[in-house]
Amino acid sequence: MRIRSRAFCGILGLLSLGIVCGTGETLSAAGNLLWNAAAEFGSGGTPNAWTPVTLPGGTGAIEFVWDDATAHGGARSLRISAKGSRRAAWQQTVPVQGGAVYTLCGYIALEDVDRDRGECRLQVVFRDADGGRLQIVDYPGHDGSRPFELDFSADLKFRAPAEAARAEIRGYLEGPGTAWFDDFTFAEAPAGEIVGRVTSGGMPVAGARVWIHGDPWGAPIETVSGIDGSYRLGGIPVAYPRYIVLAAKDGYRTVPQGEIAILENGSTTVDFELAPGIDPLDDLDVRYGFLAAAAFQEREDVPEGATIPAEAFGYPPSVREYLESDAYITSDDPAIRSAASNLLASIPTEDRSDTRAVSWAVYAWVSRTFNHDAVFGNGEEAYRDVTSGIWQTIQDGGWCWGRNFYDWAYSAAEALDHGSLICVEHAWLCAALLRALNIPARARVGSAQFWAQTTMDDGRWIGMSTNGGSNTYREHGILGAGFGRAIEPVYTSVTSEPFLHEDWDLETPGLWHETHPWSETYDGSEDGLRRALADLEAFARTGDAPKGSAGRVPGAPTYQIHYSAVVINLYTVEEQRTLDVRFPMVGESTEYEDTEERAYWTNHPECVRRTWIEEIANPPVEGIQRWFHIEFDLSPLLAG
């Protein structure tokens, strides 16, 4: 069971609060280890506790300013301006506990930071008691120009080295440009514990290993159950409610449990009932590819004069279903409706029926407010978060928990509770906000589309990708990179519900992960077709996808093989023996044509019972939605 909260918003609210101490300095949000974290106090043009540091290397002038003209909160901020290739930082040193998990947040604004020669970021340098450098933790960098934004949310954490005694907290700039830093928070991450009992047939099991999957932030969290079967896992940082905990002992089947939330300074109870036996013999690996003829067309953006009708019947019948709420695009949820109402209120009254103005407001707010959570699961060992969606779905070692992908992902309403989302969750949230604002919207793998029309006879689907929009805005200060492309996706849904990369039907929640879907492109000639067909045949034999032979050129015909893959763990499978795994097929459009050439591969072909194609029609929605099904008999993989 998921435990949901709006703690993230509360954390953001704390960042700008200050507690005034007797010295006239401030220790910002409760638990903040930084003094004068908002840079409000000082004298003689120097902020208390902060030191300007020019780092070795590079050339050019550096200017450090305690700026009283630009700030995020309060009246002042820390500014660095550079005209060359020097590296510089505002720095404060604080004591730390070796092995503890910390979080760092701060607001950064930037102007003309040169992308080719530098960047600005937050940075932590851990040192031992003798001052020796142990580790540098670099946050993702930024360049270009943008106003103050939070960098990054308190969800981004990292573990101090075991020998660490102090840390240097830096607002860092390299290369030409200007950066402002304000309202820092550096604190030990809030933590809680997991407690419970391991039993079998109601009797305690002693000596069972219990552990959190993935070694959170680079260190194992595990224990062994006592004589009464009880166990305790302590010091677990509060993160997304997606921890996975497992219990195992020789002679018993391993039992995982997922969607575990940690309560700050509290206990979460997770009990395990182990069954005698041995684990399944293997995971089930299933991969699929299909060949499509493609002709990419760059088309017009949101048409001039596109308006939002007052009622649903102002739209063509074929798009009205995309105004409806469903289990994933929860546009009728009160929290979604409240967020949509606030967005509408931010738009000038005269523009509130303008499709472009309203859809842009959705795009800009989501891009600025919600990170793409690749930041949290991008393989950086220093702040690898095992509850991150990207780490769980596609990183090496990651596992997700649920009956399928749809079950695991946050619905649009749930997404509002978190500061970082994977592409799927970005798309569902955007589609829900658009529907709540009376704009038909649909979602697929990682992007949304909204309907823009000047009349009922003149309308088109326009693209929106806020996960990409979030990345380009935070990294380069460019806000509109993911808005307004009219290219059609490879496949779309004819119902209100979104498409995902793959789907399956576990009867009980379990572990799974995927390979992010990808495509290989070939020249649109007969030779390109022969090469693509040969590669698809090779994929069916080996499961490996050969590289394509061409790149994408707008308007030029090509052939594309689209691949996706999922690995399903069978620890939790009990009585279920039939498993249906399905993959979406190409949708017919002006840009894609199905060649009817497709292939699949699995590590257990002996378990395949049959394959078939499912077609879903939903009049009056135009088009047909198609899935390729592979049915498995799991019996040979379940040893007992």
LOFI-283297 format. One record per residue (C-alpha): residue in one letter; x, z, y. Coordinates in steps of 0.25 Angstrom, whole numbers, plus 5000, padded with zeros to 4 digits. Each point is the difference from the previous one (the first is absolute). Layout:
// residues N
A|X|Z|Y .
...
***
This chain:
// residues 640
M|5000|5000|5000 .
R|5005|4996|5014 .
I|5001|5011|5010 .
R|4998|4994|5014 .
S|5003|5005|5014 .
R|5003|4996|5014 .
A|5013|5008|5000 .
F|5008|4987|5005 .
C|4992|5000|5013 .
G|5002|5015|5002 .
I|5015|4998|4998 .
L|5000|4989|5011 .
G|4993|5009|5009 .
L|5011|5011|4998 .
L|5011|4991|5004 .
S|4998|5001|5015 .
L|4996|5015|5001 .
G|5010|5010|5005 .
I|5002|5015|4999 .
V|5007|5005|5013 .
C|5011|5010|4996 .
G|5006|5011|5009 .
T|5012|4991|5003 .
G|4991|4989|5006 .
E|5003|4990|4989 .
T|4990|4996|4990 .
L|5000|5000|4985 .
S|4990|4989|4998 .
A|4990|4999|4988 .
A|5000|5013|4991 .
G|5012|4999|4991 .
N|5007|4990|5008 .
L|5015|5003|5000 .
L|5003|4993|5013 .
W|5001|5007|5013 .
N|4995|4993|5012 .
A|4994|4990|4991 .
A|4992|4993|5011 .
A|5012|5000|5009 .
E|4993|5007|5011 .
F|5009|5011|5004 .
G|5015|5000|5006 .
S|5007|5000|5012 .
G|5010|4992|5008 .
G|4995|4987|4994 .
T|5003|5005|4986 .
P|4989|5003|4990 .
N|5003|5013|4992 .
A|5004|4999|4986 .
W|5002|4985|5000 .
T|5014|4994|5001 .
P|5004|4986|5003 .
V|5009|4994|4990 .
T|5008|4987|5001 .
L|5003|4995|4985 .
P|5013|4993|4996 .
G|5000|4985|5001 .
G|4995|4989|5009 .
T|5002|4997|5015 .
G|4992|5001|5012 .
A|4993|5010|5010 .
I|4991|5011|4995 .
E|4991|5008|5009 .
F|4993|5013|4995 .
V|4988|5004|5009 .
W|4991|5012|5000 .
D|4988|4991|5004 .
D|4989|5006|5009 .
A|4994|4987|5002 .
T|4996|4996|4986 .
A|4995|5010|4989 .
H|4990|5000|4988 .
G|4995|5014|5003 .
G|5004|5009|5011 .
A|5009|4995|5012 .
R|5013|4997|4993 .
S|5007|4992|4989 .
L|5014|4997|4995 .
R|5005|4986|5004 .
I|5012|4992|4996 .
S|5003|4986|5006 .
A|5011|4991|4995 .
K|5006|4987|5005 .
G|5010|4998|4988 .
S|5002|5002|4986 .
R|5002|5015|5001 .
R|4993|5010|4991 .
A|4994|5013|5006 .
A|4990|5011|4998 .
W|4994|5012|5006 .
Q|5003|5011|4990 .
Q|4996|5014|4996 .
T|5006|5008|4988 .
V|4992|5010|4992 .
P|5002|5008|4988 .
V|4994|4995|4987 .
Q|4998|5005|4985 .
G|5008|4992|4990 .
G|4990|4993|4990 .
A|4988|5002|5009 .
V|4991|4989|5004 .
Y|4998|4997|5014 .
T|4992|4991|5009 .
L|5003|4994|5014 .
C|4991|4994|5010 .
G|5002|4995|5014 .
Y|4994|4990|5010 .
I|5008|4988|5004 .
A|4999|4990|5011 .
L|5009|4988|5002 .
E|5003|4989|5009 .
D|5008|4987|4997 .
V|5008|5006|4989 .
D|5008|4988|4994 .
R|4995|4996|4986 .
D|5013|4993|4997 .
R|5010|5011|5005 .
G|4993|5013|4998 .
E|4988|5009|4998 .
C|4995|5014|5003 .
R|4995|5010|4990 .
L|4999|5015|4996 .
Q|5012|5005|4992 .
V|5004|5012|4993 .
V|5015|5004|4996 .
F|5001|5011|4990 .
R|5013|5008|5000 .
D|5006|5011|4992 .
A|5004|5014|5005 .
D|5014|4995|5004 .
G|4994|4988|5008 .
G|5003|4989|4989 .
R|4990|4989|5000 .
L|4991|5000|4988 .
Q|4990|4989|5002 .
I|4993|4992|5011 .
V|4985|4997|4999 .
D|4997|4988|5009 .
Y|4985|4998|5003 .
P|4995|4985|5000 .
G|5006|4994|5013 .
H|4992|4993|5012 .
D|5004|4990|5010 .
G|4992|4992|5011 .
S|4991|5007|5010 .
R|4988|5009|4997 .
P|4994|5013|5006 .
F|5001|5014|4994 .
E|4996|5000|4985 .
L|5002|5011|4989 .
D|5012|4997|4992 .
F|4997|5003|4989 .
S|4988|5009|4995 .
A|5003|5014|4994 .
D|4997|4993|4987 .
L|5014|4995|5000 .
K|5010|5010|4994 .
F|5014|5001|4994 .
R|5008|5011|4993 .
A|5012|5006|5005 .
P|5012|5000|4992 .
A|5003|5013|4992 .
E|5012|5003|5008 .
A|4994|4998|5013 .
A|5001|5011|5011 .
R|4995|4993|5012 .
A|4995|4987|5005 .
E|5002|4991|5013 .
I|4986|4995|5004 .
R|5002|4987|5008 .
G|4993|4990|5009 .
Y|5009|4988|4997 .
L|5002|4987|5007 .
E|5010|4989|4997 .
G|5003|4988|5008 .
P|4994|4995|5013 .
G|4986|5005|5005 .
T|4993|5013|5004 .
A|4993|5010|4991 .
W|4992|5013|5003 .
F|4998|5012|4990 .
D|4990|5011|5002 .
D|4992|5010|4993 .
F|5009|5002|4987 .
T|4996|5009|4988 .
F|5011|5003|4990 .
A|4994|5010|4990 .
E|5001|5004|4985 .
A|4989|4993|4993 .
P|4987|5008|4997 .
A|5000|5003|4985 .
G|4991|5006|4989 .
E|5000|5002|4985 .
I|4994|4995|4987 .
V|4996|5010|4990 .
G|4993|4999|4987 .
R|5000|5002|4985 .
V|5004|4991|4988 .
T|4991|5002|4988 .
S|4997|4992|4987 .
G|4987|5003|4993 .
G|4998|5011|5010 .
M|5012|5007|4996 .
P|5013|5002|5009 .
V|5011|4990|4999 .
A|5014|5006|5003 .
G|5012|4992|5003 .
A|4993|4988|5006 .
R|5007|4992|5010 .
V|4991|4999|5013 .
W|5005|4991|5011 .
I|4997|4992|5012 .
H|5002|4985|4998 .
G|5011|4993|5008 .
D|5009|5011|5005 .
P|4994|5002|5014 .
W|5009|4998|5011 .
G|5012|4998|4990 .
A|4999|5013|4993 .
P|4993|5004|4987 .
I|4988|5010|5000 .
E|4998|5005|4986 .
T|4998|5012|4992 .
V|4997|5005|4985 .
S|4987|5007|4996 .
G|5001|5014|4997 .
I|4996|5008|4987 .
D|4985|5000|5005 .
G|5001|4985|5004 .
S|5000|5003|5015 .
Y|5009|4993|5009 .
R|5003|4999|5015 .
L|5006|4988|5009 .
G|5004|5005|5013 .
G|5006|4995|5013 .
I|4992|4987|5000 .
P|4998|4993|5013 .
V|4986|4997|5005 .
A|4999|4985|4999 .
Y|4989|4990|4997 .
P|4991|5005|4989 .
R|5006|4991|4990 .
Y|5010|5009|4992 .
I|5001|4997|4985 .
V|5003|5012|4991 .
L|5004|4998|4985 .
A|5001|5010|4988 .
A|5007|4997|4988 .
K|5005|5007|4987 .
D|5005|4995|4987 .
G|4989|4998|4990 .
Y|4989|4998|5011 .
R|4996|4988|5008 .
T|5005|5000|5014 .
V|4989|5003|5010 .
P|5000|4995|5015 .
Q|4991|5004|5011 .
G|4999|4993|5013 .
E|4994|5000|5014 .
I|5006|5014|5002 .
A|4999|5006|5014 .
I|5009|5011|5005 .
L|4995|5011|5009 .
E|5009|5005|5011 .
N|5004|5014|4996 .
G|4989|4999|4989 .
S|4999|4998|4985 .
T|4994|4988|4993 .
T|4996|5003|4985 .
V|5003|4989|4990 .
D|4998|5004|4985 .
F|5004|4991|4989 .
E|4994|4999|4986 .
L|5010|4994|4990 .
A|4995|4993|4987 .
P|5010|5000|4988 .
G|5006|4986|4997 .
I|5010|4990|5006 .
D|4999|4992|5013 .
P|4996|4985|5000 .
L|5010|4991|4995 .
D|5001|4992|5013 .
D|4995|4996|5013 .
L|4991|4988|5002 .
D|5006|4989|5009 .
V|4991|4989|5004 .
R|5004|4988|5009 .
Y|4992|4988|5005 .
G|5003|4987|5008 .
F|4992|4989|5004 .
L|5004|4986|5007 .
A|4993|4995|5012 .
A|5001|4988|5009 .
A|5002|5005|5014 .
A|4999|4993|5014 .
F|5002|5011|5011 .
Q|4993|4997|5013 .
E|5003|5007|5013 .
R|4986|5001|5006 .
E|4994|5005|5013 .
D|5000|5015|5003 .
V|4987|5007|5004 .
P|4991|4989|5006 .
E|4998|5001|5015 .
G|4986|5006|5003 .
A|4999|5007|4986 .
T|4989|5011|5001 .
I|4995|5011|4992 .
P|4985|4998|4997 .
A|4991|5013|5003 .
E|4994|4999|4986 .
A|5005|4996|4986 .
F|4991|4988|4999 .
G|5008|4994|5012 .
Y|5010|4996|4989 .
P|4999|4990|4990 .
P|4994|5005|4986 .
S|5014|4997|4993 .
V|5007|5011|5008 .
R|4989|5011|5002 .
E|5005|5007|4987 .
Y|5013|5002|5007 .
L|4993|5010|5010 .
E|4996|5009|4988 .
S|5007|5013|4996 .
D|5005|5002|4986 .
A|5008|5010|4992 .
Y|5014|4996|5006 .
I|4996|4993|5014 .
T|4992|5013|5004 .
S|4995|4995|5013 .
D|4988|5009|5000 .
D|5008|5013|4999 .
P|4998|5009|5012 .
A|5015|5001|5002 .
I|5002|4984|5001 .
R|4987|4999|5009 .
S|5006|5010|5009 .
A|5014|4993|5001 .
A|4993|4987|5002 .
S|4991|5006|5011 .
N|5013|5005|5007 .
L|5006|4987|4999 .
L|4988|4993|5006 .
A|5000|5010|5011 .
S|5014|4997|5004 .
I|4996|4985|5002 .
P|4995|4996|5014 .
T|4985|4999|4999 .
E|4999|4985|5003 .
D|5009|4997|4988 .
R|4993|5009|4989 .
S|4993|4987|4995 .
D|5013|4992|5000 .
T|5005|4998|4986 .
R|5014|4998|5004 .
A|5001|5013|5009 .
V|4993|5009|4990 .
S|5008|4995|4988 .
W|5013|5001|5008 .
A|4996|5014|5003 .
V|4999|5003|4985 .
Y|5013|4993|4997 .
A|5008|5007|5011 .
W|4995|5014|4997 .
V|5003|4999|4985 .
S|5014|4994|5003 .
R|5004|5010|5009 .
T|4994|5012|4993 .
F|5002|4998|4985 .
N|5014|4997|4995 .
H|5002|4990|4989 .
D|5005|5011|4990 .
A|5012|4991|4995 .
V|5007|5010|5009 .
F|4997|5011|4991 .
G|5003|4993|4987 .
N|5010|4989|5003 .
G|5011|5006|4991 .
E|5008|5008|5010 .
E|5004|5012|4991 .
A|5001|5009|5013 .
Y|4985|4999|5002 .
R|4994|4994|4988 .
D|4986|5006|4998 .
V|4994|5000|4986 .
T|4986|5001|5006 .
S|5002|4987|5008 .
G|4991|4989|4997 .
I|5011|4989|5000 .
W|5009|5009|4991 .
Q|4989|5003|4990 .
T|4995|4985|4999 .
I|5013|4992|5000 .
Q|5013|5007|5001 .
D|5009|5003|4988 .
G|4996|5012|4993 .
G|4986|5001|5007 .
W|4987|5003|4994 .
C|4986|5000|5005 .
W|4988|5008|4995 .
G|4986|4995|4997 .
R|4991|4992|4992 .
N|5005|4987|5007 .
F|5005|4996|5014 .
Y|4986|5001|5006 .
D|4999|5014|4995 .
W|5014|5004|5006 .
A|5000|4994|5014 .
Y|4994|5007|5012 .
S|4986|4995|5004 .
A|4999|4997|5015 .
A|4994|5014|5003 .
E|5011|5007|4992 .
A|5011|4991|5007 .
L|4996|5007|5014 .
D|5006|5013|4994 .
H|5014|4994|4999 .
G|5011|4995|5009 .
S|5005|4990|4991 .
L|4993|4990|4991 .
I|5004|4988|4990 .
C|4996|4986|5003 .
V|4987|5001|4992 .
E|4996|5013|5007 .
H|5003|4993|5014 .
A|4991|4989|4996 .
W|4988|5008|4996 .
L|5001|5009|5012 .
C|5000|4988|5009 .
A|4988|4994|4993 .
A|4992|5012|5001 .
L|5002|5002|5015 .
L|4997|4986|5002 .
R|4987|5001|4992 .
A|4996|5012|5007 .
L|5002|4992|5013 .
N|4990|4989|4995 .
I|5011|4990|4996 .
P|5000|4995|4986 .
A|5013|5003|4993 .
R|5006|4998|4987 .
A|5013|5005|4993 .
R|5009|4996|4989 .
V|5014|5004|4996 .
G|5006|5005|5013 .
S|4993|4993|5011 .
A|4986|5000|5006 .
Q|4992|4988|5006 .
F|4989|5001|5010 .
W|4989|4990|5004 .
A|5001|4994|5014 .
Q|4989|4990|5005 .
T|4995|4993|5012 .
T|4987|4996|4993 .
M|4994|5002|4986 .
D|5005|4985|4998 .
D|5014|5003|5005 .
G|5008|5011|4994 .
R|5012|5003|4992 .
W|5008|5011|4993 .
I|5012|5006|5008 .
G|5011|5008|4994 .
M|5005|5014|5003 .
S|5012|5007|4994 .
T|5002|5014|5006 .
N|5011|5004|4990 .
G|5008|4989|5005 .
G|4996|5003|5014 .
S|5004|5014|4999 .
N|5014|4996|4995 .
T|5002|4990|5011 .
Y|4995|5009|5011 .
R|5008|5013|4996 .
E|5013|4992|4997 .
H|5000|4990|5011 .
G|4989|5004|5010 .
I|4992|4987|4997 .
L|4985|5004|4998 .
G|4993|4986|4996 .
A|5008|4995|4989 .
G|4989|5002|4989 .
F|4988|4996|5008 .
G|4992|4987|5001 .
R|5005|4991|4989 .
A|4989|4991|4994 .
I|5007|4996|4987 .
E|4992|5003|4988 .
P|5005|5010|4990 .
V|5003|4995|4986 .
Y|4987|5007|4995 .
T|4988|5007|5006 .
S|4988|5008|4996 .
V|4986|4995|5000 .
T|4995|5015|5000 .
S|5002|5011|5010 .
E|5011|5006|4991 .
P|5014|4996|5002 .
F|5010|4992|4990 .
L|5012|5007|4995 .
H|5012|4995|4993 .
E|4995|5004|4986 .
D|4989|5009|4994 .
W|4998|5007|4987 .
D|4991|5010|4993 .
L|5006|5013|4996 .
E|4989|5010|4996 .
T|5008|5012|5004 .
P|5010|5000|5012 .
G|5015|4997|4996 .
L|5013|4995|5005 .
W|5003|4986|5004 .
H|5009|4992|5010 .
E|5001|4985|5004 .
T|5009|4990|5004 .
H|4996|4995|5014 .
P|4993|4987|4999 .
W|5009|4988|5004 .
S|5000|4985|5000 .
E|5010|4989|4997 .
T|4999|4987|5008 .
Y|5003|4986|4995 .
D|5000|4986|5007 .
G|4987|4993|5000 .
S|5005|4988|4992 .
E|4999|4996|4986 .
D|5014|5006|4997 .
G|4996|5013|5007 .
L|4988|5001|4991 .
R|5008|4997|4987 .
R|5010|5011|5005 .
A|4988|5010|5002 .
L|4994|4997|4987 .
A|5013|5002|4993 .
D|5002|5013|5007 .
L|4986|5005|4997 .
E|5003|4997|4985 .
A|5013|5008|5001 .
F|4992|5012|5006 .
A|4990|5000|4988 .
R|5012|5001|4990 .
T|5009|5010|5007 .
G|4992|5007|5011 .
D|5010|4996|5010 .
A|4996|4991|5012 .
P|5011|4990|5004 .
K|5003|4997|5014 .
G|4992|4989|5007 .
S|5007|4988|5006 .
A|4994|4999|5014 .
G|4996|5007|5012 .
R|4986|5001|5008 .
V|4998|4989|5011 .
P|4987|5001|5008 .
G|4992|4988|4996 .
A|5009|4995|4989 .
P|4994|5000|4986 .
T|5007|5009|4990 .
Y|4997|5006|4986 .
Q|5000|5015|4999 .
I|5001|5009|4988 .
H|4994|5014|5004 .
Y|5004|5011|4991 .
S|4995|5015|4998 .
A|5004|5010|4990 .
V|4996|5014|4996 .
V|5005|5011|4991 .
I|4990|5010|4994 .
N|5005|5013|4993 .
L|4991|5004|4988 .
Y|5003|5016|5000 .
T|4986|5003|5004 .
V|4993|4990|4991 .
E|4992|5007|4989 .
E|4988|4993|4994 .
Q|5001|4987|5008 .
R|5005|4989|4992 .
T|4996|4987|5008 .
L|5006|4998|5013 .
D|4996|4988|5009 .
V|5010|4996|5011 .
R|4996|4989|5010 .
F|5007|4993|5010 .
P|4994|4992|5012 .
M|5001|4985|5000 .
V|5002|4990|5011 .
G|4987|4998|5009 .
E|4997|4985|5004 .
S|5002|4998|5014 .
T|5005|4989|5010 .
E|5014|5006|4998 .
Y|5000|5003|4985 .
E|4996|4992|4987 .
D|5000|5006|4986 .
T|5009|4991|4991 .
E|4994|5008|4988 .
E|5014|5003|4996 .
R|5002|5015|4997 .
A|5008|5009|4990 .
Y|5002|5014|4997 .
W|5010|5009|4993 .
T|5000|5014|4994 .
N|5010|5008|4992 .
H|4989|5002|4990 .
P|4994|4986|4996 .
E|4996|5006|4987 .
C|4990|5008|5007 .
V|4993|4989|5007 .
R|4986|4998|4994 .
R|4995|4989|5010 .
T|5000|4994|5014 .
W|4989|4994|5008 .
I|4996|4996|5014 .
E|4990|5008|5008 .
E|4992|4993|5011 .
I|4993|5008|5011 .
A|4990|4993|5009 .
N|4992|5008|5010 .
P|4990|4991|5007 .
P|4999|4998|5012 .
V|5015|5003|5001 .
E|5007|4987|4999 .
G|5011|4998|4989 .
I|5002|5006|4986 .
Q|5009|5011|4997 .
R|5008|4999|4988 .
W|5008|5009|4991 .
F|5009|4998|4988 .
H|4998|5010|4989 .
I|5009|5005|4989 .
E|4994|5009|4990 .
F|5010|5010|4992 .
D|4998|5008|4987 .
L|5008|5012|5003 .
S|5000|5006|4986 .
P|5014|4995|4996 .
L|5006|5007|5012 .
L|4993|5014|4998 .
A|5008|5006|4989 .
G|4992|5013|5000 .
***
